[in-house]
């Protein structure tokens, strides 16, 4: 992915961020700015399968965060009930 940002497209992206983003795909996917730039890159080059995979990953992240919040809420309620019973 190092070659996907031309000199004019870098804007306010630091060299450190570009280096971090090119080290691991997870560094790109876990942050909105590089993820959006990557999606634009895939769109510009008409890599529809790549776009679909990134969108699938985003949907999985939303699902996992909602699932985690649900479990945190459940644990919190269960803990409060245990305290009340004690």
Biopython code that builds the backbone (N, CA, C, O; Angstrom):
import numpy as np
from Bio.PDB.StructureBuilder import StructureBuilder

atoms = [
    (1, "UNK", "N", (0.813, -1.187, 0.000)),
    (1, "UNK", "CA", (0.000, 0.000, 0.000)),
    (1, "UNK", "C", (0.854, 1.247, 0.000)),
    (1, "UNK", "O", (0.319, 2.348, -0.135)),
    (2, "UNK", "N", (2.136, 1.122, 0.143)),
    (2, "UNK", "CA", (3.022, 2.280, 0.199)),
    (2, "UNK", "C", (2.884, 3.166, -1.025)),
    (2, "UNK", "O", (3.064, 4.379, -0.917)),
    (3, "UNK", "N", (2.575, 2.611, -2.171)),
    (3, "UNK", "CA", (2.491, 3.389, -3.386)),
    (3, "UNK", "C", (1.133, 4.007, -3.656)),
    (3, "UNK", "O", (0.957, 4.639, -4.697)),
    (4, "UNK", "N", (0.173, 3.854, -2.769)),
    (4, "UNK", "CA", (-1.165, 4.336, -3.077)),
    (4, "UNK", "C", (-1.367, 5.798, -2.741)),
    (4, "UNK", "O", (-2.349, 6.387, -3.192)),
    (5, "UNK", "N", (-0.487, 6.408, -1.975)),
    (5, "UNK", "CA", (-0.608, 7.826, -1.656)),
    (5, "UNK", "C", (0.413, 8.616, -2.459)),
    (5, "UNK", "O", (1.619, 8.507, -2.234)),
    (6, "UNK", "N", (-0.077, 9.399, -3.382)),
    (6, "UNK", "CA", (0.861, 10.229, -4.126)),
    (6, "UNK", "C", (1.233, 11.424, -3.271)),
    (6, "UNK", "O", (0.602, 11.674, -2.244)),
    (7, "UNK", "N", (2.240, 12.156, -3.678)),
    (7, "UNK", "CA", (2.701, 13.316, -2.921)),
    (7, "UNK", "C", (1.585, 14.334, -2.704)),
    (7, "UNK", "O", (1.528, 14.970, -1.652)),
    (8, "UNK", "N", (0.705, 14.495, -3.677)),
    (8, "UNK", "CA", (-0.366, 15.483, -3.545)),
    (8, "UNK", "C", (-1.511, 14.988, -2.685)),
    (8, "UNK", "O", (-2.298, 15.802, -2.202)),
    (9, "UNK", "N", (-1.635, 13.694, -2.476)),
    (9, "UNK", "CA", (-2.733, 13.143, -1.696)),
    (9, "UNK", "C", (-2.407, 13.013, -0.214)),
    (9, "UNK", "O", (-3.314, 12.764, 0.580)),
    (10, "UNK", "N", (-1.171, 13.167, 0.183)),
    (10, "UNK", "CA", (-0.785, 12.939, 1.572)),
    (10, "UNK", "C", (-1.444, 13.924, 2.523)),
    (10, "UNK", "O", (-1.798, 13.554, 3.642)),
    (11, "UNK", "N", (-1.617, 15.168, 2.101)),
    (11, "UNK", "CA", (-2.251, 16.154, 2.957)),
    (11, "UNK", "C", (-1.522, 16.288, 4.275)),
    (11, "UNK", "O", (-0.320, 16.550, 4.303)),
    (12, "UNK", "N", (-2.246, 16.107, 5.367)),
    (12, "UNK", "CA", (-1.646, 16.252, 6.693)),
    (12, "UNK", "C", (-1.261, 14.911, 7.314)),
    (12, "UNK", "O", (-1.167, 14.809, 8.537)),
    (13, "UNK", "N", (-1.041, 13.903, 6.515)),
    (13, "UNK", "CA", (-0.647, 12.585, 7.009)),
    (13, "UNK", "C", (0.853, 12.585, 7.257)),
    (13, "UNK", "O", (1.650, 12.888, 6.369)),
    (14, "UNK", "N", (1.214, 12.239, 8.482)),
    (14, "UNK", "CA", (2.626, 12.247, 8.846)),
    (14, "UNK", "C", (3.356, 11.047, 8.245)),
    (14, "UNK", "O", (2.748, 10.010, 7.982)),
    (15, "UNK", "N", (4.654, 11.194, 8.033)),
    (15, "UNK", "CA", (5.440, 10.045, 7.554)),
    (15, "UNK", "C", (5.370, 8.856, 8.513)),
    (15, "UNK", "O", (5.424, 7.703, 8.083)),
    (16, "UNK", "N", (5.250, 9.138, 9.815)),
    (16, "UNK", "CA", (5.151, 8.054, 10.806)),
    (16, "UNK", "C", (3.855, 7.259, 10.598)),
    (16, "UNK", "O", (3.850, 6.030, 10.674)),
    (17, "UNK", "N", (2.751, 7.986, 10.334)),
    (17, "UNK", "CA", (1.481, 7.284, 10.089)),
    (17, "UNK", "C", (1.552, 6.455, 8.823)),
    (17, "UNK", "O", (1.087, 5.315, 8.800)),
    (18, "UNK", "N", (2.124, 7.006, 7.778)),
    (18, "UNK", "CA", (2.242, 6.254, 6.525)),
    (18, "UNK", "C", (3.062, 4.993, 6.754)),
    (18, "UNK", "O", (2.714, 3.920, 6.262)),
    (19, "UNK", "N", (4.155, 5.127, 7.506)),
    (19, "UNK", "CA", (4.992, 3.955, 7.814)),
    (19, "UNK", "C", (4.183, 2.916, 8.603)),
    (19, "UNK", "O", (4.228, 1.726, 8.291)),
    (20, "UNK", "N", (3.451, 3.364, 9.617)),
    (20, "UNK", "CA", (2.653, 2.449, 10.446)),
    (20, "UNK", "C", (1.576, 1.764, 9.616)),
    (20, "UNK", "O", (1.329, 0.569, 9.773)),
    (21, "UNK", "N", (0.934, 2.527, 8.728)),
    (21, "UNK", "CA", (-0.140, 1.969, 7.909)),
    (21, "UNK", "C", (0.385, 0.939, 6.924)),
    (21, "UNK", "O", (-0.336, 0.010, 6.560)),
    (22, "UNK", "N", (1.625, 1.088, 6.488)),
    (22, "UNK", "CA", (2.165, 0.145, 5.504)),
    (22, "UNK", "C", (2.800, -1.078, 6.161)),
    (22, "UNK", "O", (3.183, -2.019, 5.467)),
    (23, "UNK", "N", (2.916, -1.077, 7.493)),
    (23, "UNK", "CA", (3.482, -2.222, 8.189)),
    (23, "UNK", "C", (2.489, -3.378, 8.306)),
    (23, "UNK", "O", (2.855, -4.537, 8.113)),
    (24, "UNK", "N", (1.225, -3.055, 8.623)),
    (24, "UNK", "CA", (0.221, -4.097, 8.844)),
    (24, "UNK", "C", (-1.132, -3.617, 8.355)),
    (24, "UNK", "O", (-1.487, -2.451, 8.528)),
    (25, "UNK", "N", (-1.869, -4.499, 7.759)),
    (25, "UNK", "CA", (-3.214, -4.168, 7.321)),
    (25, "UNK", "C", (-4.102, -3.837, 8.520)),
    (25, "UNK", "O", (-4.988, -2.988, 8.416)),
    (26, "UNK", "N", (-3.875, -4.491, 9.645)),
    (26, "UNK", "CA", (-4.696, -4.206, 10.833)),
    (26, "UNK", "C", (-4.543, -2.757, 11.279)),
    (26, "UNK", "O", (-5.490, -2.177, 11.809)),
    (27, "UNK", "N", (-3.366, -2.160, 11.075)),
    (27, "UNK", "CA", (-3.171, -0.748, 11.410)),
    (27, "UNK", "C", (-4.035, 0.144, 10.522)),
    (27, "UNK", "O", (-4.464, 1.216, 10.948)),
    (28, "UNK", "N", (-4.285, -0.283, 9.322)),
    (28, "UNK", "CA", (-5.135, 0.466, 8.390)),
    (28, "UNK", "C", (-6.602, 0.289, 8.780)),
    (28, "UNK", "O", (-7.342, 1.268, 8.869)),
    (29, "UNK", "N", (-7.014, -0.928, 9.009)),
    (29, "UNK", "CA", (-8.416, -1.220, 9.250)),
    (29, "UNK", "C", (-8.920, -0.704, 10.587)),
    (29, "UNK", "O", (-10.111, -0.428, 10.731)),
    (30, "UNK", "N", (-8.044, -0.569, 11.560)),
    (30, "UNK", "CA", (-8.477, -0.179, 12.898)),
    (30, "UNK", "C", (-8.551, 1.329, 13.108)),
    (30, "UNK", "O", (-8.836, 1.778, 14.219)),
    (31, "UNK", "N", (-8.306, 2.100, 12.092)),
    (31, "UNK", "CA", (-8.358, 3.553, 12.216)),
    (31, "UNK", "C", (-9.144, 4.132, 11.040)),
    (31, "UNK", "O", (-8.897, 3.755, 9.895)),
    (32, "UNK", "N", (-10.085, 5.038, 11.304)),
    (32, "UNK", "CA", (-10.964, 5.540, 10.232)),
    (32, "UNK", "C", (-10.243, 6.220, 9.066)),
    (32, "UNK", "O", (-10.591, 5.967, 7.913)),
    (33, "UNK", "N", (-9.262, 7.064, 9.325)),
    (33, "UNK", "CA", (-8.603, 7.793, 8.240)),
    (33, "UNK", "C", (-7.915, 6.868, 7.246)),
    (33, "UNK", "O", (-8.190, 6.961, 6.050)),
    (34, "UNK", "N", (-7.027, 5.972, 7.697)),
    (34, "UNK", "CA", (-6.392, 5.098, 6.706)),
    (34, "UNK", "C", (-7.374, 4.117, 6.073)),
    (34, "UNK", "O", (-7.227, 3.752, 4.907)),
    (35, "UNK", "N", (-8.378, 3.689, 6.847)),
    (35, "UNK", "CA", (-9.366, 2.765, 6.282)),
    (35, "UNK", "C", (-10.135, 3.444, 5.144)),
    (35, "UNK", "O", (-10.365, 2.833, 4.101)),
    (36, "UNK", "N", (-10.532, 4.708, 5.345)),
    (36, "UNK", "CA", (-11.238, 5.432, 4.290)),
    (36, "UNK", "C", (-10.350, 5.674, 3.080)),
    (36, "UNK", "O", (-10.813, 5.591, 1.943)),
    (37, "UNK", "N", (-9.078, 5.973, 3.317)),
    (37, "UNK", "CA", (-8.150, 6.154, 2.200)),
    (37, "UNK", "C", (-7.958, 4.845, 1.430)),
    (37, "UNK", "O", (-7.870, 4.841, 0.202)),
    (38, "UNK", "N", (-7.897, 3.741, 2.168)),
    (38, "UNK", "CA", (-7.741, 2.440, 1.535)),
    (38, "UNK", "C", (-8.974, 2.108, 0.698)),
    (38, "UNK", "O", (-8.855, 1.604, -0.419)),
    (39, "UNK", "N", (-10.161, 2.393, 1.243)),
    (39, "UNK", "CA", (-11.385, 2.155, 0.488)),
    (39, "UNK", "C", (-11.422, 3.009, -0.782)),
    (39, "UNK", "O", (-11.847, 2.541, -1.838)),
    (40, "UNK", "N", (-10.977, 4.259, -0.674)),
    (40, "UNK", "CA", (-10.910, 5.128, -1.860)),
    (40, "UNK", "C", (-9.947, 4.555, -2.894)),
    (40, "UNK", "O", (-10.219, 4.567, -4.095)),
    (41, "UNK", "N", (-8.823, 4.055, -2.406)),
    (41, "UNK", "CA", (-7.835, 3.427, -3.282)),
    (41, "UNK", "C", (-8.461, 2.244, -4.030)),
    (41, "UNK", "O", (-8.289, 2.101, -5.240)),
    (42, "UNK", "N", (-9.183, 1.409, -3.296)),
    (42, "UNK", "CA", (-9.824, 0.242, -3.910)),
    (42, "UNK", "C", (-10.891, 0.668, -4.909)),
    (42, "UNK", "O", (-11.029, 0.062, -5.971)),
    (43, "UNK", "N", (-11.640, 1.705, -4.574)),
    (43, "UNK", "CA", (-12.686, 2.218, -5.470)),
    (43, "UNK", "C", (-12.072, 2.783, -6.739)),
    (43, "UNK", "O", (-12.523, 2.478, -7.843)),
    (44, "UNK", "N", (-11.034, 3.614, -6.580)),
    (44, "UNK", "CA", (-10.379, 4.232, -7.734)),
    (44, "UNK", "C", (-9.835, 3.196, -8.707)),
    (44, "UNK", "O", (-9.820, 3.422, -9.917)),
    (45, "UNK", "N", (-9.390, 2.070, -8.184)),
    (45, "UNK", "CA", (-8.804, 1.039, -9.029)),
    (45, "UNK", "C", (-9.793, -0.074, -9.366)),
    (45, "UNK", "O", (-9.434, -1.096, -9.952)),
    (46, "UNK", "N", (-11.055, 0.157, -8.976)),
    (46, "UNK", "CA", (-12.154, -0.763, -9.270)),
    (46, "UNK", "C", (-11.913, -2.184, -8.742)),
    (46, "UNK", "O", (-12.213, -3.171, -9.414)),
    (47, "UNK", "N", (-11.367, -2.262, -7.529)),
    (47, "UNK", "CA", (-11.188, -3.548, -6.860)),
    (47, "UNK", "C", (-12.433, -3.814, -6.006)),
    (47, "UNK", "O", (-12.415, -3.647, -4.786)),
    (48, "UNK", "N", (-13.502, -4.227, -6.670)),
    (48, "UNK", "CA", (-14.783, -4.397, -5.995)),
    (48, "UNK", "C", (-14.725, -5.462, -4.904)),
    (48, "UNK", "O", (-15.342, -5.300, -3.851)),
    (49, "UNK", "N", (-14.001, -6.534, -5.141)),
    (49, "UNK", "CA", (-13.904, -7.585, -4.119)),
    (49, "UNK", "C", (-13.202, -7.054, -2.873)),
    (49, "UNK", "O", (-13.591, -7.382, -1.752)),
    (50, "UNK", "N", (-12.181, -6.242, -3.065)),
    (50, "UNK", "CA", (-11.483, -5.642, -1.929)),
    (50, "UNK", "C", (-12.383, -4.711, -1.151)),
    (50, "UNK", "O", (-12.371, -4.713, 0.080)),
    (51, "UNK", "N", (-13.166, -3.913, -1.861)),
    (51, "UNK", "CA", (-14.123, -3.024, -1.214)),
    (51, "UNK", "C", (-15.113, -3.831, -0.385)),
    (51, "UNK", "O", (-15.406, -3.483, 0.759)),
    (52, "UNK", "N", (-15.619, -4.895, -0.960)),
    (52, "UNK", "CA", (-16.588, -5.736, -0.256)),
    (52, "UNK", "C", (-15.987, -6.338, 1.006)),
    (52, "UNK", "O", (-16.660, -6.427, 2.032)),
    (53, "UNK", "N", (-14.735, -6.747, 0.939)),
    (53, "UNK", "CA", (-14.082, -7.308, 2.121)),
    (53, "UNK", "C", (-13.917, -6.278, 3.225)),
    (53, "UNK", "O", (-14.123, -6.588, 4.398)),
    (54, "UNK", "N", (-13.544, -5.049, 2.860)),
    (54, "UNK", "CA", (-13.400, -3.995, 3.863)),
    (54, "UNK", "C", (-14.766, -3.685, 4.479)),
    (54, "UNK", "O", (-14.873, -3.521, 5.695)),
    (55, "UNK", "N", (-15.790, -3.605, 3.664)),
    (55, "UNK", "CA", (-17.138, -3.357, 4.183)),
    (55, "UNK", "C", (-17.599, -4.495, 5.082)),
    (55, "UNK", "O", (-18.243, -4.255, 6.103)),
    (56, "UNK", "N", (-17.278, -5.733, 4.714)),
    (56, "UNK", "CA", (-17.602, -6.879, 5.555)),
    (56, "UNK", "C", (-16.872, -6.769, 6.888)),
    (56, "UNK", "O", (-17.467, -7.006, 7.939)),
    (57, "UNK", "N", (-15.598, -6.413, 6.857)),
    (57, "UNK", "CA", (-14.818, -6.245, 8.081)),
    (57, "UNK", "C", (-15.454, -5.183, 8.974)),
    (57, "UNK", "O", (-15.552, -5.371, 10.186)),
    (58, "UNK", "N", (-15.889, -4.060, 8.380)),
    (58, "UNK", "CA", (-16.524, -2.993, 9.150)),
    (58, "UNK", "C", (-17.813, -3.491, 9.813)),
    (58, "UNK", "O", (-18.084, -3.172, 10.970)),
    (59, "UNK", "N", (-18.595, -4.265, 9.078)),
    (59, "UNK", "CA", (-19.838, -4.800, 9.639)),
    (59, "UNK", "C", (-19.542, -5.773, 10.788)),
    (59, "UNK", "O", (-20.265, -5.792, 11.784)),
    (60, "UNK", "N", (-18.499, -6.566, 10.654)),
    (60, "UNK", "CA", (-18.097, -7.474, 11.733)),
    (60, "UNK", "C", (-17.678, -6.688, 12.967)),
    (60, "UNK", "O", (-18.022, -7.058, 14.089)),
    (61, "UNK", "N", (-16.941, -5.610, 12.762)),
    (61, "UNK", "CA", (-16.524, -4.764, 13.884)),
    (61, "UNK", "C", (-17.737, -4.181, 14.609)),
    (61, "UNK", "O", (-17.773, -4.168, 15.840)),
    (62, "UNK", "N", (-18.721, -3.704, 13.864)),
    (62, "UNK", "CA", (-19.937, -3.158, 14.468)),
    (62, "UNK", "C", (-20.649, -4.239, 15.272)),
    (62, "UNK", "O", (-21.079, -4.002, 16.400)),
    (63, "UNK", "N", (-20.769, -5.417, 14.689)),
    (63, "UNK", "CA", (-21.418, -6.534, 15.378)),
    (63, "UNK", "C", (-20.669, -6.893, 16.664)),
    (63, "UNK", "O", (-21.284, -7.061, 17.717)),
    (64, "UNK", "N", (-19.353, -7.007, 16.576)),
    (64, "UNK", "CA", (-18.565, -7.398, 17.748)),
    (64, "UNK", "C", (-18.641, -6.359, 18.854)),
    (64, "UNK", "O", (-18.709, -6.715, 20.031)),
    (65, "UNK", "N", (-18.629, -5.080, 18.496)),
    (65, "UNK", "CA", (-18.737, -4.025, 19.509)),
    (65, "UNK", "C", (-20.104, -4.047, 20.168)),
    (65, "UNK", "O", (-20.202, -3.873, 21.383)),
    (66, "UNK", "N", (-21.164, -4.257, 19.394)),
    (66, "UNK", "CA", (-22.515, -4.339, 19.953)),
    (66, "UNK", "C", (-22.626, -5.557, 20.867)),
    (66, "UNK", "O", (-23.226, -5.476, 21.939)),
    (67, "UNK", "N", (-22.056, -6.676, 20.451)),
    (67, "UNK", "CA", (-22.064, -7.903, 21.246)),
    (67, "UNK", "C", (-21.319, -7.674, 22.564)),
    (67, "UNK", "O", (-21.772, -8.109, 23.622)),
    (68, "UNK", "N", (-20.191, -6.998, 22.494)),
    (68, "UNK", "CA", (-19.396, -6.711, 23.686)),
    (68, "UNK", "C", (-20.167, -5.793, 24.642)),
    (68, "UNK", "O", (-20.164, -6.017, 25.852)),
    (69, "UNK", "N", (-20.829, -4.760, 24.099)),
    (69, "UNK", "CA", (-21.625, -3.861, 24.947)),
    (69, "UNK", "C", (-22.757, -4.622, 25.617)),
    (69, "UNK", "O", (-23.059, -4.394, 26.789)),
    (70, "UNK", "N", (-23.383, -5.525, 24.873)),
    (70, "UNK", "CA", (-24.468, -6.327, 25.442)),
    (70, "UNK", "C", (-23.961, -7.152, 26.613)),
    (70, "UNK", "O", (-24.602, -7.199, 27.664)),
    (71, "UNK", "N", (-22.824, -7.799, 26.443)),
    (71, "UNK", "CA", (-22.270, -8.621, 27.520)),
    (71, "UNK", "C", (-21.822, -7.770, 28.700)),
    (71, "UNK", "O", (-21.979, -8.184, 29.849)),
    (72, "UNK", "N", (-21.269, -6.596, 28.441)),
    (72, "UNK", "CA", (-20.872, -5.709, 29.532)),
    (72, "UNK", "C", (-22.086, -5.268, 30.336)),
    (72, "UNK", "O", (-22.039, -5.223, 31.566)),
    (73, "UNK", "N", (-23.178, -4.942, 29.640)),
    (73, "UNK", "CA", (-24.415, -4.546, 30.311)),
    (73, "UNK", "C", (-24.965, -5.702, 31.133)),
    (73, "UNK", "O", (-25.397, -5.519, 32.271)),
    (74, "UNK", "N", (-24.944, -6.896, 30.544)),
    (74, "UNK", "CA", (-25.449, -8.087, 31.242)),
    (74, "UNK", "C", (-24.619, -8.356, 32.499)),
    (74, "UNK", "O", (-25.175, -8.631, 33.563)),
    (75, "UNK", "N", (-23.295, -8.277, 32.378)),
    (75, "UNK", "CA", (-22.422, -8.513, 33.538)),
    (75, "UNK", "C", (-22.655, -7.470, 34.613)),
    (75, "UNK", "O", (-22.654, -7.789, 35.802)),
    (76, "UNK", "N", (-22.856, -6.221, 34.202)),
    (76, "UNK", "CA", (-23.086, -5.140, 35.154)),
    (76, "UNK", "C", (-24.386, -5.371, 35.917)),
    (76, "UNK", "O", (-24.423, -5.218, 37.138)),
    (77, "UNK", "N", (-25.460, -5.739, 35.204)),
    (77, "UNK", "CA", (-26.740, -6.011, 35.864)),
    (77, "UNK", "C", (-26.628, -7.207, 36.794)),
    (77, "UNK", "O", (-27.168, -7.198, 37.900)),
    (78, "UNK", "N", (-25.926, -8.234, 36.342)),
    (78, "UNK", "CA", (-25.758, -9.432, 37.168)),
    (78, "UNK", "C", (-24.985, -9.085, 38.427)),
    (78, "UNK", "O", (-25.334, -9.548, 39.513)),
    (79, "UNK", "N", (-23.945, -8.281, 38.301)),
    (79, "UNK", "CA", (-23.168, -7.866, 39.470)),
    (79, "UNK", "C", (-23.994, -7.055, 40.436)),
    (79, "UNK", "O", (-23.861, -7.225, 41.648)),
    (80, "UNK", "N", (-24.852, -6.168, 39.934)),
    (80, "UNK", "CA", (-25.720, -5.375, 40.801)),
    (80, "UNK", "C", (-26.730, -6.252, 41.530)),
    (80, "UNK", "O", (-27.021, -6.021, 42.704)),
    (81, "UNK", "N", (-27.268, -7.261, 40.842)),
    (81, "UNK", "CA", (-28.207, -8.169, 41.485)),
    (81, "UNK", "C", (-27.516, -8.968, 42.592)),
    (81, "UNK", "O", (-28.102, -9.199, 43.650)),
    (82, "UNK", "N", (-26.283, -9.384, 42.353)),
    (82, "UNK", "CA", (-25.543, -10.139, 43.357)),
    (82, "UNK", "C", (-25.265, -9.271, 44.567)),
    (82, "UNK", "O", (-25.323, -9.759, 45.696)),
    (83, "UNK", "N", (-24.962, -7.993, 44.364)),
    (83, "UNK", "CA", (-24.716, -7.086, 45.479)),
    (83, "UNK", "C", (-25.990, -6.856, 46.289)),
    (83, "UNK", "O", (-25.957, -6.807, 47.519)),
    (84, "UNK", "N", (-27.127, -6.715, 45.574)),
    (84, "UNK", "CA", (-28.399, -6.515, 46.271)),
    (84, "UNK", "C", (-28.770, -7.740, 47.089)),
    (84, "UNK", "O", (-29.321, -7.610, 48.182)),
    (85, "UNK", "N", (-28.478, -8.922, 46.579)),
    (85, "UNK", "CA", (-28.819, -10.158, 47.289)),
    (85, "UNK", "C", (-27.939, -10.353, 48.506)),
    (85, "UNK", "O", (-28.343, -11.002, 49.471)),
    (86, "UNK", "N", (-26.739, -9.795, 48.469)),
    (86, "UNK", "CA", (-25.794, -9.981, 49.540)),
    (86, "UNK", "C", (-26.215, -9.139, 50.686)),
    (86, "UNK", "O", (-25.554, -9.135, 51.724)),
]
sb = StructureBuilder()
sb.init_structure("model")
sb.init_model(0)
sb.init_chain("A")
sb.init_seg("    ")
for serial, (resi, resn, name, xyz) in enumerate(atoms, 1):
    if name == "N":
        sb.init_residue(resn, " ", resi, " ")
    sb.init_atom(name, np.array(xyz, "f"), 0.0, 1.0, " ", f" {name:<3s}", serial, name[0])
structure = sb.get_structure()
